[in-house]
């Protein structure tokens, strides 16, 4: 199991690195595909679909695809109206097929659009910022880097349970180690990116800014991880899927990334803009 998980993890990191490095249509296409797969995983967990597709899930995925079209063309001002129209269509399906759907299924269908495609789209938006070719890596540092540091710190020093009812293996010491580790990785990456011309700040490397971004992102990533676990507990499932051997589904591996991506985009937009 460990070998399978390790090999899958290496391939996953390599694929993410290639997508982040290439950016443009490649990153956009990858995000669209994993968003739709992640939505379907969430829809199964939330009972929107039993196995295949349903009118609710089709409307949800159509709304997600429409949202991504607007992201591709940079039509930011139209994104919220498209989501509102999608909600209207979902409610129309709910009414026309009454009593075929429970209201909680409709709510989950709309939530799935925001939770997966909208949140993940901020990876692409971060990549498109000035200096985004470097800044976008902070998303992985804040999520997967924090997770790795937290695991190591928890194994070495973990004594106090952080959320015993939700995730018994996670410790307070591990969480602290994850945040500190993410901050240190951010500082190191700030130095590296500054030397290779990745800073948008005149005359200096963005070390302090990267530390702030990574520390905040690490805290948010833990919320994302625990939130995904809470959903699985409520749904009575161990994993969202089996797509990634040893890891589970898309949402099992990208649960923290989903939460950190919008935060990194926001902080990068505020802290790293050219003065």
N, C-alpha and C positions, 0 to 999 in steps of 0.2 A: 504493500500500500504506500509506504513512504517513497519507494523508488518511482512508482507511478506518479505520485504527487509531485516529486521533484522534477521528473522529466516534463510533465505537463506544465509546471511552473516556469521552467526554462523556455519552453516554446512560447508560452503566453507572454513572458517578458520580452522575448525577441520580437514577437509579432507586434506588441504594443510599441516597442522602441522603433521598429521600422515605420509604423503608421505615424507616430509622432514626428519622426525625422522627415518623412516625405511630405506630410501635411496635405493641403489641397484636396483634390478629389479622392485620393486614397484614404486619408483620415476621415473625410466626410462619409465615404461609402462604408467604411468599417463601422463607424458610429451608428449609421442608419441601420445596418444589418443587426448589430448586437442590441440596439434599442428595440427593434421589433421582436427579436428572440426573447429579450428580457421581459418585454411586455407580456408575451404569451406565457412565460413562466409565472409571472405575477398573476395573470388572469386565471391560470389553473389553480394556483394556491388560494386565491380569493373566491373561487367558485363562479367566476364569470363564464368560464367554459369548463366542460368536463374532460375533453380530450383534444378535439379538433378546433374548429372555428364556430362562431355563432354571430348572429347579427350585431350584438353588442361589441364583440371583439373586432369584427370587421370595421365597424364605424370608428372604434378607438384607434386601430392601426392606420386607417385612412386619415384620421385627424393628425396622427403622429407624422405620417408621410408628408401631409400638407404643411405642417409646421417646419419640417426639414427643408422643404422647397423654399420657404421664406428665408430660412437661415442661410441657405446657399446663395440666394440673391441679395442678402443683406437687407431685407425688408423688415427691419426690427419693429417698426410701427404697426405692422399688420399681424404680428404673432398673437397678441392677446385677442383680437377679434376672431381669428381663426379658431382659437381654443374655445371661445364663447359659442361660436357656431357649432363646433363639434359637440359641446355640451347640449345645445338645443336639439341636435340630431339624435343624440343618445336618449334624451328625454322623450323625443318623438317615438323612437323604437320602444321605449318603456311603456308609453301610453297605448300605442297601436297593438302591441303584443300582450297587453294586460290580460290575465294575470301571469303571463309566462315568466316574468322576471320579478325578483324581489328588489326593492329600492336599494338595498345594500350592494347588489350586483352592479347597478347603474353607477353608484358612487365609486365603487372599486374600478369600474371601467374608465371613468374620467381621471381618477387618482393615478391610475397606471400610466396615463399619458404624461402627466406632470412628473411623476416619480422617476420614470425611466428616460424616455426620449428627451424631454425638456431639460432635465438636469444634466444628462450626458452631453447634450449639445454644447454645453459650456466648455467642454474640452476643445472643440473646434473653434469656438469663439475666443478662447484663450490663445490658441495657436495663431489666430489672425491678428492679435494685438501687436503693437510695435514691440519688437524683441520677443515675440511669442514663441519663436523657435526654441528659445531657452526657457522662458517662463512656463511653458506647458509641462515641462518635466517636474515642476513643483507639485503637480497633481499626484503623480506617482510617488514622489518623495513623501508627501503628506499622508498618503493612504498605505501603499504597500511598504514603504520605508518605515513608517510608524508601526505598522503591524509586525514587521520583522523585529524591530528594536523592542517592542513591547513583549513579544514572545520570549526573546532572550533574557530580558530583565525579569520577567515573570518566572522563568525557569530557575534563575539564579537567586532571586531575592523575594519572590512572591510569597506572602503570608496572609495578607488581608484580602478577602474576596470583594470585588468591586460590585458585581451584580449576581449574587449567588443563585437567585431564582431564575435568572434569565440566561446567564453564561457562567457556570460555576468555575470554569478554568481561568477566567480573567481575574487579575489581581490589581489592587491599587498600585503596588510597586511596579507592575508591568506597565500600567497606564502612564505612570510618571516617567518610566524609562523610555516609553514610546514617544512621548512629547519631547523629552530632552534629546533623544536620538534624532528625531525629525528636525529639531532646531539646529543641531550640529551638522546634519547632512545638508540643510539649507544654507548654512554659513559656508561650508566647503563648496557647494555648488555655486554660490554667489561669487566666490573668488575665481573659480574656474570660468564661469560665464563672463566675468569681467575681463579676464585675460584674453578671451577669444572674441571680444567685441560684442557680447550679448547684452550689455547694459544700455538702457535708455537714459540713464542718469549721467549728466555731463561730468566727466573727469573722475569718476570713481566706480568701483564695483558695488553692486547692490547687496552687500553682505547683511547689513542690519535689516533692510527691507525683507530679504529672503528669510531671515530668521523669524521675523514677526509673522510672515505669511505661513511659514511651515509650522510654527507653534500653534497658531489659530487653526490651520488646516488639520493638524493632527488631532486636536480636541474635537473638531467637527467630524473627523473620520471615525472616531470611536462611537459617536452618536449614530452615524450611519450603519456601522457594524452591528451595534446592539439593536437598532430599529429593525434591520433585516432579520435578526434572530427572533425578535418579538413577533414579527409577522409569521415566521415559520412555526413558532410555538403555538400561536393561535390557530394556525391552519393544520397543525398536527403532522407536519412533515419534517424530515431531517435535512433535505436539500431541495433547492428549487428545481433542479434538473440533473442530467447526467452528461451534458455536452462536454464538459472538461473533466477528463479522467482524474480521479483523486481529489477534485475540488468541488464538483457539483455542476451547477448551472451558471449562466452568465451572472445572475444576481448574487450568487454565492461568492464570486470572485470580485465583482465590481460594486458590492454593497457600500463600501466606504468611498470609492471613487465617485459614485453618484452624488454623495453629499459634499465632497471637497471641491468638485469642479466649479460650481457656481461661486463658492467662497473665494477660491483662488482667482477666478476671473475678476470678481469685485475688488479684492484687495490689490491685485496687480494693476487694475485700472486706476485705483486711487493712489497707490504708493510708488508705482514705477513709471508714471507718465512723465514726459519730458518737461522739465521746469522752464 
